[in-house]
Amino acid sequence: MTEVMIPLGRPEICEEDISEAVRVLRTGMLVQGIELQNLEKVVSNFS
C-alpha cells in the first residue's frame, strides 16, 4: 500500500509573492516601512 502525504504545512508561494518579498527586502526597511503603513491602513478599515 502506498502512503499518500497531505501537505498540510506547505504554503503556496507564486512568483508574484517572491517578487514582492524581494522588492521589500531591497528597500532595506524591514520594520516600520511603507508596507507596514499600508497594512495598518487596510486593517484599520476592518475595525
Distance bins in CASP14 RR format, pairs under 12 A and 6 or more apart:
PFRMAT RR
TARGET T0000
AUTHOR 0000-0000-0000
RMODE 2
METHOD distances of the structure
MODEL  1
11 17 0 0 0 0 1 0 0 0 0 0 0
11 18 0 0 0 0 0 1 0 0 0 0 0
12 18 0 0 0 0 0 1 0 0 0 0 0
13 19 0 0 0 0 0 1 0 0 0 0 0
13 20 0 0 0 0 0 1 0 0 0 0 0
13 21 0 0 0 0 1 0 0 0 0 0 0
14 20 0 0 0 0 1 0 0 0 0 0 0
14 21 0 0 0 0 0 1 0 0 0 0 0
15 21 0 0 0 0 0 1 0 0 0 0 0
15 22 0 0 0 0 0 1 0 0 0 0 0
16 22 0 0 0 0 0 1 0 0 0 0 0
16 23 0 0 0 0 0 1 0 0 0 0 0
17 23 0 0 0 0 0 1 0 0 0 0 0
17 24 0 0 0 0 0 1 0 0 0 0 0
18 24 0 0 0 0 0 1 0 0 0 0 0
18 25 0 0 0 0 0 1 0 0 0 0 0
19 25 0 0 0 0 0 1 0 0 0 0 0
19 26 0 0 0 0 0 1 0 0 0 0 0
20 26 0 0 0 0 0 1 0 0 0 0 0
20 27 0 0 0 0 0 1 0 0 0 0 0
20 35 0 0 0 0 1 0 0 0 0 0 0
20 38 0 0 0 0 0 1 0 0 0 0 0
21 27 0 0 0 0 0 1 0 0 0 0 0
21 30 0 0 0 0 0 1 0 0 0 0 0
21 35 0 0 0 0 0 1 0 0 0 0 0
22 28 0 0 0 0 0 1 0 0 0 0 0
23 29 0 0 0 0 0 1 0 0 0 0 0
23 34 0 0 0 0 0 1 0 0 0 0 0
23 35 0 0 0 0 1 0 0 0 0 0 0
24 30 1 0 0 1 0 0 0 0 0 0 0
24 31 0 0 0 0 0 1 0 0 0 0 0
24 33 0 0 0 0 1 0 0 0 0 0 0
24 34 0 0 0 0 1 0 0 0 0 0 0
24 35 1 0 1 0 0 0 0 0 0 0 0
24 36 0 0 0 0 1 0 0 0 0 0 0
24 38 0 0 0 0 0 1 0 0 0 0 0
24 39 0 0 0 0 0 1 0 0 0 0 0
25 35 0 0 0 0 0 1 0 0 0 0 0
27 33 1 0 0 1 0 0 0 0 0 0 0
27 34 1 0 0 1 0 0 0 0 0 0 0
27 35 0 0 0 0 1 0 0 0 0 0 0
27 36 0 0 0 0 0 1 0 0 0 0 0
28 34 0 0 0 0 0 1 0 0 0 0 0
28 35 0 0 0 0 0 1 0 0 0 0 0
29 35 1 0 0 1 0 0 0 0 0 0 0
29 36 0 0 0 0 1 0 0 0 0 0 0
29 37 0 0 0 0 0 1 0 0 0 0 0
30 36 0 0 0 0 1 0 0 0 0 0 0
31 37 0 0 0 0 0 1 0 0 0 0 0
32 39 0 0 0 0 0 1 0 0 0 0 0
32 40 0 0 0 0 0 1 0 0 0 0 0
33 39 0 0 0 0 1 0 0 0 0 0 0
33 40 0 0 0 0 0 1 0 0 0 0 0
34 40 0 0 0 0 0 1 0 0 0 0 0
34 41 0 0 0 0 0 1 0 0 0 0 0
35 41 0 0 0 0 0 1 0 0 0 0 0
35 42 0 0 0 0 0 1 0 0 0 0 0
36 42 0 0 0 0 0 1 0 0 0 0 0
36 43 0 0 0 0 0 1 0 0 0 0 0
37 43 0 0 0 0 0 1 0 0 0 0 0
37 44 0 0 0 0 0 1 0 0 0 0 0
38 44 0 0 0 0 0 1 0 0 0 0 0
38 45 0 0 0 0 0 1 0 0 0 0 0
39 45 0 0 0 0 0 1 0 0 0 0 0
39 46 0 0 0 0 0 1 0 0 0 0 0
40 46 0 0 0 0 0 1 0 0 0 0 0
40 47 0 0 0 0 0 1 0 0 0 0 0
41 47 0 0 0 0 0 1 0 0 0 0 0
END
